[in-house]
């Protein structure tokens, strides 16, 4: 406890306050929605959903949809990364 009090004199923690009037919107969420509509990403999402439907329709299967999920998320994040950091303050 004494160590914590000792360090509090040397370490200044930044304080971040949001304006009450302005509603904060995550730019990553907005960009993901925009990228979702692009042809290649939408095709990968449909491929992932088809795999999910196929796996869920079977009672005994060892198939997973991890490859399809990784392909979809990788492309989506790649699309978002082009403009995400320019929107951050």
C-alpha positions as YAML, in Angstrom:
chain: A
units: angstrom
residues:
- id: 1
  name: UNK
  ca: [0.00, 0.00, 0.00]
- id: 2
  name: UNK
  ca: [2.83, 2.36, 0.86]
- id: 3
  name: UNK
  ca: [4.48, 1.62, -2.50]
- id: 4
  name: UNK
  ca: [1.29, 2.62, -4.33]
- id: 5
  name: UNK
  ca: [1.14, 5.92, -2.44]
- id: 6
  name: UNK
  ca: [4.82, 6.48, -3.14]
- id: 7
  name: UNK
  ca: [4.36, 6.02, -6.90]
- id: 8
  name: UNK
  ca: [1.29, 8.22, -7.06]
- id: 9
  name: UNK
  ca: [3.50, 11.24, -6.40]
- id: 10
  name: UNK
  ca: [5.64, 10.50, -9.47]
- id: 11
  name: UNK
  ca: [3.21, 9.11, -12.03]
- id: 12
  name: UNK
  ca: [0.60, 11.44, -13.47]
- id: 13
  name: UNK
  ca: [-2.35, 9.59, -14.96]
- id: 14
  name: UNK
  ca: [-3.96, 11.39, -17.90]
- id: 15
  name: UNK
  ca: [-7.59, 12.33, -17.54]
- id: 16
  name: UNK
  ca: [-9.84, 12.08, -20.60]
- id: 17
  name: UNK
  ca: [-13.26, 13.65, -20.57]
- id: 18
  name: UNK
  ca: [-15.90, 13.35, -23.26]
- id: 19
  name: UNK
  ca: [-18.24, 16.18, -24.10]
- id: 20
  name: UNK
  ca: [-21.71, 15.50, -22.76]
- id: 21
  name: UNK
  ca: [-23.38, 17.01, -25.81]
- id: 22
  name: UNK
  ca: [-21.50, 15.02, -28.43]
- id: 23
  name: UNK
  ca: [-22.31, 11.33, -28.80]
- id: 24
  name: UNK
  ca: [-19.17, 9.34, -29.47]
- id: 25
  name: UNK
  ca: [-19.20, 6.97, -32.43]
- id: 26
  name: UNK
  ca: [-16.56, 4.33, -32.95]
- id: 27
  name: UNK
  ca: [-15.08, 4.95, -36.42]
- id: 28
  name: UNK
  ca: [-14.07, 1.29, -36.73]
- id: 29
  name: UNK
  ca: [-17.72, 0.19, -36.49]
- id: 30
  name: UNK
  ca: [-18.73, 2.67, -39.18]
- id: 31
  name: UNK
  ca: [-15.89, 1.63, -41.47]
- id: 32
  name: UNK
  ca: [-16.67, -2.07, -41.01]
- id: 33
  name: UNK
  ca: [-20.24, -1.45, -42.09]
- id: 34
  name: UNK
  ca: [-19.01, 0.38, -45.19]
- id: 35
  name: UNK
  ca: [-16.45, -2.31, -46.05]
- id: 36
  name: UNK
  ca: [-18.99, -5.08, -45.50]
- id: 37
  name: UNK
  ca: [-20.81, -4.05, -48.68]
- id: 38
  name: UNK
  ca: [-17.75, -4.45, -50.91]
- id: 39
  name: UNK
  ca: [-17.94, -7.38, -53.33]
- id: 40
  name: UNK
  ca: [-15.01, -9.50, -52.20]
- id: 41
  name: UNK
  ca: [-15.75, -9.09, -48.50]
- id: 42
  name: UNK
  ca: [-19.45, -9.80, -48.97]
- id: 43
  name: UNK
  ca: [-18.54, -12.96, -50.93]
- id: 44
  name: UNK
  ca: [-16.26, -14.13, -48.10]
- id: 45
  name: UNK
  ca: [-19.02, -13.48, -45.57]
- id: 46
  name: UNK
  ca: [-21.49, -15.49, -47.66]
- id: 47
  name: UNK
  ca: [-18.93, -18.33, -47.89]
- id: 48
  name: UNK
  ca: [-18.56, -18.25, -44.10]
- id: 49
  name: UNK
  ca: [-22.34, -18.30, -43.59]
- id: 50
  name: UNK
  ca: [-22.72, -21.23, -46.02]
- id: 51
  name: UNK
  ca: [-20.10, -23.15, -44.04]
- id: 52
  name: UNK
  ca: [-21.88, -22.33, -40.77]
- id: 53
  name: UNK
  ca: [-25.20, -23.54, -42.17]
- id: 54
  name: UNK
  ca: [-23.56, -26.74, -43.43]
- id: 55
  name: UNK
  ca: [-21.87, -27.47, -40.08]
- id: 56
  name: UNK
  ca: [-25.00, -26.67, -38.05]
- id: 57
  name: UNK
  ca: [-27.14, -28.96, -40.20]
- id: 58
  name: UNK
  ca: [-25.04, -31.99, -39.28]
- id: 59
  name: UNK
  ca: [-25.12, -33.71, -35.93]
- id: 60
  name: UNK
  ca: [-21.71, -35.39, -36.07]
- id: 61
  name: UNK
  ca: [-18.99, -33.50, -37.90]
- id: 62
  name: UNK
  ca: [-15.42, -32.48, -37.30]
- id: 63
  name: UNK
  ca: [-15.59, -29.64, -39.81]
- id: 64
  name: UNK
  ca: [-15.13, -26.13, -38.49]
- id: 65
  name: UNK
  ca: [-15.40, -22.83, -40.31]
- id: 66
  name: UNK
  ca: [-12.25, -21.29, -38.89]
- id: 67
  name: UNK
  ca: [-10.56, -20.88, -42.29]
- id: 68
  name: UNK
  ca: [-13.58, -19.07, -43.73]
- id: 69
  name: UNK
  ca: [-13.87, -16.90, -40.62]
- id: 70
  name: UNK
  ca: [-10.19, -15.93, -40.71]
- id: 71
  name: UNK
  ca: [-10.38, -15.12, -44.43]
- id: 72
  name: UNK
  ca: [-13.41, -12.91, -43.88]
- id: 73
  name: UNK
  ca: [-12.07, -11.07, -40.82]
- id: 74
  name: UNK
  ca: [-8.64, -10.57, -42.41]
- id: 75
  name: UNK
  ca: [-10.12, -8.94, -45.50]
- id: 76
  name: UNK
  ca: [-12.53, -6.84, -43.45]
- id: 77
  name: UNK
  ca: [-9.76, -5.57, -41.18]
- id: 78
  name: UNK
  ca: [-7.52, -4.92, -44.18]
- id: 79
  name: UNK
  ca: [-10.23, -2.76, -45.74]
- id: 80
  name: UNK
  ca: [-10.83, -0.87, -42.49]
- id: 81
  name: UNK
  ca: [-7.13, -0.27, -41.84]
- id: 82
  name: UNK
  ca: [-6.75, 1.90, -44.96]
- id: 83
  name: UNK
  ca: [-8.72, 4.75, -43.44]
- id: 84
  name: UNK
  ca: [-9.16, 4.02, -39.73]
- id: 85
  name: UNK
  ca: [-6.08, 5.76, -38.41]
- id: 86
  name: UNK
  ca: [-6.79, 8.96, -40.32]
- id: 87
  name: UNK
  ca: [-10.10, 9.22, -38.41]
- id: 88
  name: UNK
  ca: [-8.57, 8.85, -34.95]
- id: 89
  name: UNK
  ca: [-7.75, 11.97, -32.95]
...
